[in-house]
Amino acid sequence: MKKVKTLVMLALILVGCDNQNVQNSGGIWHLKDGIFNADGTSKKAIIGSEKDVEIAMELFDAYTNLDSQRMVELSADIVKFHPAEIAGMIEVDASNTAFIDQIQSTFESIDRTVSNITPVAVEGSDNYTVVGILYTQVITHKDGSISSGSYFERIHVENEKVVRIVQWMRPFSIDF
């Protein structure tokens, strides 16, 4: 009887594991070098590198902690920055702290609450990940004023350096 139960349990496990249809890529990834593989199919998105997530989160935390020097260490010499509050893109000289220090010059502190972090890469790439971070942010300024917003930020990590930051923002009031 014990052998029969064991065989039934083993059969259930094997049946449960059979025919698992796991999708590990999807969508369409438009690249500047073309969107198609050699066979004419579009490149797909996949889960990105965990190492790149760590780099993006270190940069995110360095900004939150007003640590501009650490941000420089994690960034390429030039970072393409798409700020949430204005249209367009700024090429930031990230080889020094001047730009970051200027932005944060009125900040007393930054409080951020992360909702989710999603790393996405293009299939076939092992050195490029776009890390999407959804968060809320409250900045206390040195003059006592407060600014806040909900943000979606995409931090592009290439060859273990941050190369682009794209932000979208929705204002919110902290007076609930």
PyMOL commands that set and color helices and strands:
alter all, ss='L'
color gray80, all
select helices_A, chain A and resi 2-17+50-64+68-74+98-103
alter helices_A, ss='H'
color red, helices_A
select strands_A, chain A and resi 45-47+75-82+90-93+107-122+128-141+146-158+161-170
alter strands_A, ss='S'
color yellow, strands_A
deselect
rebuild
show_as cartoon
